[in-house]
């Protein structure tokens, strides 16, 4: 019975973690694509690429924590 109560308490936090991880992954991929496309244009993409990598690394860290 106690296991069920712990599982019910933990479930919303795990679901929230998966949603946040998916959102960070999605934002990271979009930033990487935009950065890669804008790199030939005055090197603007080189300023955007690190943020894309950062979002992907945060998403990976959240996935490992879950």
N, C-alpha and C positions, 0 to 999 in steps of 0.2 A: 504494500500500500504506500509506503514511504517513497519507494522508487517511482511510482506513478505520480505522486505529488511533485517530486523533484523534476521529473520529465516535463510535467505540465508548466512548471515555473520556468524551466530553461527553454522551452520551445519558442516562445516569442522572440527571445534574444537571439537565438540561433537563426531564426527566419530573418530577423532584421539584419544580422551580420551577412547573410547570403545576399540580401537585396543591396546592401551597401557595397559589398564586394563586386557584384555584377555592375552596379552603377559606375564604380571606379574603373573597372575593366573597360566598359563601354566608352567612357570619357577618354581614357588613355588611348584606346584604339583610334578614336576620332582625332585626337590631337596628333597622334603619330602620322596618320594619313594626311591631315592638313599640313603638318610640318614638312612631310616629304614632298608634297605638291608645291609648297611655297619656297622650298629651298632654292630653286633656280632663280626666283624673283628676289634679287638683292640680298639673298641669304636670310630672309625673314624667317624661313622655316627652321633655321638652326636655333632660333630663340624659342621656338615652340616645342621642338623635339624633346628637350629634357623634361618638360612638364608631362608629356605623354608617357615617357619612361617612368617618371615618378608615380603617376597614377597607377600604372601597371604593377610597379613594385609594391605599392600600398595594397592593391587588390590581392597580390600573391601573399603578402604578410597576413592579411585578414583570413585568407583561405587556410593558411597553415595554423592559425590560431583556432579556427573552428574545428 
